[in-house]
Amino acid sequence: MDKRNALLKLLMAFYFLYLALPSIREMTTPASSIFWAAWIVFFLLVAGANIGTLLDIKKRQFINIEEYSENKRIFLKQN
């Protein structure tokens, strides 16, 4: 279910980018350039998040250094 939603959101983001691309050529003021730069950054964030969901990328789990050294000691004692 989550992957289907992520795919639909990704397709919708690409569709909006497709609709917006012709009007990028009409930028004449610095304010419009800033607007389009912000819009493209937002598109990249949305696309990246949904691609991450599709590829099932999860956050790294950081192991506490003390737990790691304790686990290493236990492993060395067993061997």
C-alpha positions as CSV (number, residue, x, y, z in Angstrom):
1,M,0.0,0.0,0.0
2,D,2.8,2.5,0.9
3,K,4.7,1.7,-2.3
4,R,1.6,2.3,-4.4
5,N,1.0,5.6,-2.7
6,A,4.7,6.6,-3.2
7,L,4.5,5.7,-6.9
8,L,1.4,7.7,-7.3
9,K,3.0,10.7,-5.6
10,L,6.1,10.4,-7.7
11,L,4.1,10.2,-10.9
12,M,2.1,13.3,-9.8
13,A,5.3,15.2,-9.0
14,F,6.7,14.4,-12.5
15,Y,3.4,15.4,-14.1
16,F,3.5,18.8,-12.3
17,L,7.1,19.2,-13.4
18,Y,6.0,18.4,-17.0
19,L,3.3,21.1,-16.8
20,A,5.7,23.7,-15.3
21,L,8.6,23.3,-17.6
22,P,7.3,25.4,-20.5
23,S,6.7,28.4,-18.3
24,I,10.3,28.3,-16.9
25,R,11.5,29.8,-20.2
26,E,9.4,32.9,-19.5
27,M,11.4,33.9,-16.4
28,T,12.3,37.5,-16.6
29,T,12.7,38.8,-13.1
30,P,15.0,37.7,-10.2
31,A,11.9,36.9,-8.1
32,S,10.6,34.4,-10.7
33,S,14.1,32.8,-10.8
34,I,14.0,32.3,-7.1
35,F,10.5,30.9,-7.3
36,W,11.5,28.3,-9.9
37,A,14.7,27.4,-8.0
38,A,12.6,26.8,-4.8
39,W,10.0,24.9,-6.8
40,I,12.7,22.6,-8.3
41,V,14.3,22.0,-4.9
42,F,10.9,21.1,-3.5
43,F,10.3,18.7,-6.4
44,L,13.7,17.1,-5.8
45,L,12.8,16.6,-2.1
46,V,9.4,15.1,-2.9
47,A,10.9,12.8,-5.6
48,G,13.8,11.7,-3.4
49,A,11.5,10.9,-0.5
50,N,9.2,8.8,-2.7
51,I,12.0,7.0,-4.4
52,G,13.4,6.2,-1.0
53,T,10.1,4.8,0.0
54,L,9.9,2.7,-3.2
55,L,13.4,1.4,-2.7
56,D,12.6,0.7,1.0
57,I,15.6,2.7,2.2
58,K,15.5,3.0,6.0
59,K,17.3,5.3,8.4
60,R,20.7,4.1,9.7
61,Q,20.6,2.6,13.1
62,F,23.5,3.9,15.2
63,I,24.9,1.6,17.7
64,N,26.1,3.0,21.0
65,I,29.9,2.7,21.2
66,E,29.7,1.0,24.6
67,E,27.2,-1.6,23.3
68,Y,29.4,-2.3,20.3
69,S,32.5,-2.8,22.4
70,E,30.6,-5.0,24.8
71,N,29.3,-7.1,22.0
72,K,32.8,-7.3,20.6
73,R,34.2,-8.5,23.9
74,I,31.4,-11.2,24.1
75,F,32.2,-12.4,20.6
76,L,35.9,-12.6,21.3
77,K,35.3,-14.6,24.6
78,Q,33.2,-17.1,22.6
79,N,35.9,-17.7,20.0
